[in-house]
Amino acid sequence: MGRDQIQRKLSDGFAFVFRDSRLTITDVDVRILSPTIAIAHVRWTMDGAKTPPGAPQPPREGIQLQVLTKQGHDWRIASFQSTNYFPEQPFPKGPPTSN
């Protein structure tokens, strides 16, 4: 997906779904890989986003993975992924039981 497609999709989202939302960064963990490359894990919460009927309601939580590159004195996002967070579930200890 190119920059123009990403911009169109985000413009569509912000025109209605995210128009009245608020994203709050709750934690940032940065690991410097080299003098010009870093990785950041960014935890966030969001409230105010519109959802379809029956869908889970905000606030939502998630984590972003950002690959950062240093250009001059500034750090720029070279790659970005944002994922909704769901509480961790324990692994099952065996097959499901039938009742």
Sequence and secondary structure as in RCSB ss.txt:
>XXXX:A:sequence
MGRDQIQRKLSDGFAFVFRDSRLTITDVDVRILSPTIAIAHVRWTMDGAKTPPGAPQPPREGIQLQVLTKQGHDW
RIASFQSTNYFPEQPFPKGPPTSN
>XXXX:A:secstr
  HHHHHHHHHHHHHTTTTT EEEEEEEEEEEEETTEEEEEEEEEEES    TTS  S EEEEEEEEEEEETTEE
EEEEEEEEE        SSS    
